[in-house]
Amino acid sequence: MIMRIILQNRESLLYFKSFDEWTEEIEEARDFRQVASAFDYVQIFKIPNLDVVMNFGDPKYDVKTPVTA
């Protein structure tokens, strides 16, 4: 099982793909590879209302952590 570190908007439930692009498809989401990298990205670019998601391939195993910009 491979873990991916992705960002999800808490309101729209869309996944972060690139700076100005979001997707409904979890497979298309950008993989930050490390939790710290995802948190740093949110802090640098001040993106509000996000969760860092540790995705294990099946949503029932996802671990979501809120992050504040």
Helices and strands as residue ranges (DSSP letters): E 4-9, E 15-18, E 21-23, G 26-28, H 35-45, E 50-55, G 59-61, E 63-67
